[in-house]
Amino acid sequence: MKKSSVIGIIIIAIAIAMIVVIYADSSTYSTFSEAKEKQSELYVVGVLNKEKDLHYNPVEDANHFSFYMYDNDSTECRVIFRGAKPQDIERSEQIVLTGKMMGDEFHASKILMKCPSKYNDGEVEVIEASTAKTMGFVEPSASNR
């Protein structure tokens, strides 16, 4: 065999291996039970439990929001989000969380909400919230002084 043929076969094998790894790692929606078993970052889809209070006190801690949510298996879990309370979360029809279980609580790094559109009947508005990032102070450059 020629060297170019061997190199071509190796490149094709690597490409197939990468596709298999990406496909195996692609996330699907999970439940709180699966998140507890896997202990890795997952997507959990569900609905807000509107019967329980949402806890957000910006005076106490502006980057702490917690609430209760039901997943697709109707399992309720407390969710902790290290960020500000997303606007209109009470109006959401469905919530998709990105995060992982820590003990009996789900710690979300992102919240994606499907809310009814306030402009057009029958349409859905999607809102995303991410956790707060700790930012350090940066010295202004000489050009900004």
N, C-alpha and C positions, 0 to 999 in steps of 0.2 A: 504494500500500500504506500501511496505517496504521503509525504508529511502533511500536505494541505488537506488530504482526506481525513487523516487522523485528527488534525486540529479541528476540522469542521464537525466531526462526530463528537468530539469533546465539548465544543461550544453548544451543540444541540442538546447534549446530555445535561449540561449545566442549566440551559434555558428550561428544559423540562423539569428539572429539580426545583428551580426557582418558582415555577408555576404551581407545582405541587405544594411547596411550602406556603406560598401566598394563599392558595385556596384553602389549605388546612387551617391557616391562622385567621381567615376571614371570620368576623364575628357575626353571630346571629343574636336575636333577642333571647335573653335568659330570664329566669325567675330568681327570686330571692333565695330559694332552696339551692338552686344550682350555683349561685354566687357564693353561698356559704360553703359548699363542697369544694369549689375550685380555688377559692382564695386568690383570684387574679382579676384584673380589670375587665369588666363585662358591660354589656348594654342590657338594661332592664327596662321593660316597657310596662306601663300601668296607668292607674288613675289616682288622683288625689283623694284621700279620705277627708271629705268636707265636714264630717261630724266631729273631728278632733281639731284642736287649735293649732295654728301655725305659730311657731316661736321665732320672732325676730325682734330684737331690741337694739337698735343702732346706737343708743347711748351706752349700753353695756358692752357690746361687741358688734361692730358694723359688718364684720365678716363671718357671722355665724347665723345660719338659718336652718331650722329643722321643721320637719313635718312628717306626717304619716301617709303612706301610699299603699295601694293594693296592686300586686302584679297580675299577670294574666291568669294565674292559678288561684286568684283571690286570697293570696297570702299577704297579710299586712306586715309592714316593717317601718321602723323609724328611719328617716333619711336625714343625714347631716350634710349640709352644703357649706363649704368655707367661702362664702361670698355674700353679696347683698341679696335680699329677697327679690326674685324676678318679678317684674311688673305683671299684673294680671294672672298670676298663677292660679288664683281662685276660679278664673273663667276657663281654665284649660280643660279640654276634652280628653286629652291623652298626654302623658309625660314619658319621655325617654331619658333615662339616667345613664351616665357613663361613670363607672366607679367600681368599688369593691367592698365586700363585707368586712367589717372589723367587729368581731364579737357578734352581737345581735343587731347591730346598726349598719346601715349601708352608707358609706361615705362617698358622696357624689363629687366628681370633679367637673362635670358638665350636666346641665339640664336643658333639654330641648322640649318645648311645649307646643302642642297643637291647640290653638284657640280659634273660636269662631271669628271670622273677619268682622270688624266693626264697620266696614264700608259696603260690603256686598253680601247679601244673603246667600247662603249655600256655599260660600267659599271659606277656606281655612287659612289662618295666618300661623306661621311658624316662627317661634321666638327661641333664641338660644342664650344661655347664660353660662359663663365659665367661672371657675374659682378665682379668688383674688390672688395675685402674684405679689410676692414681697419684692419691693423695688428699693434699691439703694440710691443714695444721692450721687449724682455724677457732677464732677467739676466741669464748669463751662469751659469750652475750648477757647483758645486765644482769639479766634475769629468772632465768637459770640460776646466778647466783653466790650 
